[in-house]
C-alpha cells in the first residue's frame, strides 16, 4: 500500500510541475504579446522600443493616479507627455490591449461553462441567439443615430443588453413551456435556434433597405471594437459585468465538475445539474453579449479556446476555468496584433474574421486528435 501511495504522490508532483511550466509559458507569451502590441506603430512594420512604450504607459498611469489624489501637475502633464512623441498612440494601444484581453477571457470562460454544463464539447453560447441580438441592436443604433453612433455610451448598452435579455427571456420561457414542469435545456436550444434565424431574417431585410452610405457605416461600426471611444469606461463595464456573472460560477467551481457527470450521478452528489445548466446558459449568453459588444464579432472564440485548454489543463473545471481565461486573453491579443498586419486593398481585416479563420485549423486538429474524457 505504501508503494501505491508513493506512486500517487509522484504522479501528483509531476502533474503540478507540468502545470507550473505551462503557466510560466502562458504568462511569458502573454507578456511578449502585450509588449509587442504596445510597440507596434500604425500600419505595417513600424515599431518603437519597449522602453519607450513602457515609459509612455508609466507616465499615463502616474498621471491618472495623481489626478485621483488631486496631485496632477499644473499643466495637466503636458510637459511630461511632450517628451514622448508616441505617447497618445501607445496609451490607445495599452487600453485596446487590456480591452481585448478582458473580452477574450470572458468569451473563453463563457464557452468553458457552457460546454461543461451541457456536457457537449461543440456547444457554443451563441446558440441562444444573443449574437444575432447584438447585430440587431447595432443595426437599430445606426438607423436611428447615424454617424453619431460612435459617440454613444449608455444608449449603446441599453440597446444591446435590452435586446439580449429579451431574447433570453423568450428562450427561457419557450424552454419552460416545451419542457412542461421543468425547464428543458434541449428545448431552450431549439427555441434559441429558431429565434436566431428569425432575427437574422429581420436584420437581412433591414440591411437591404439601407442606402450605401448607411450600409458602409453599419459595416464599419459592427466590425470595430469601439475601443477608440471611452476605453476605460468600456473596460470597466466589461470587467464589472463579467465578474458579476462569474462570481457564482467561481463559488460553484467544485459543483461544475459534478455537473459534467450523468444527471443521476450528479444528483447523488448533492448537485442540481438542471439549475446549473440553466444558469450556465444565461451567464454564457450574457458574457458573449458583453464580449461581442466590446470586441466585435468574435463569438467563435468561445468554441475554440475551451478545446485547446482542455488538452492542456485537463477536464478538471477548477483548473480549466483559469486556463481558459488566460488562453482566451492571449489568443484575443494575438488576433488583434495580426489584424494590424493583414490588409486587403488598404482595408484592415477585422479581428472577428481573423478569429474565424483561425477556428478552422483548430477544429480540424481537434477532430484528428483523441479527446480527453469529461469525467
Buried (B, 14 or more C-beta within 10 A) or exposed (E): EEEEEEEEEEEEEEEEEEBEEBBEEBEEBBEEBBBBBBBBBEEEEEEBEEEBBBBBBEBBEBBEEEEEEEEBEEEEBEEBBEEBEBBEBBBEBBBBBBBBBBBBBBBBBBBBBBBBBBBEBEBBBBBBBBBBBBBBBBBBBBBEBEEEBBEBEEBBBEBBBEBBBEBBEBBBEBBBEBBEEEBBBEBBBBBBBBBBEEBBEBBEEBBEEBEEEBBEBBEEBBBBBBBEEBBEEBBEBBBEBBEEBBEEBEEBBEBBBBBBBEBEBBBEBEBBBBEBBBBBBBBBBBBBBBBBBBBBBBBBBBBBBBBBBBBBBBBBBBBBBBBBBBBBBBBBBBBBBBBBEEEEEEEBBBBBBBBBBBBEEBBEEBEEEEEEEBE
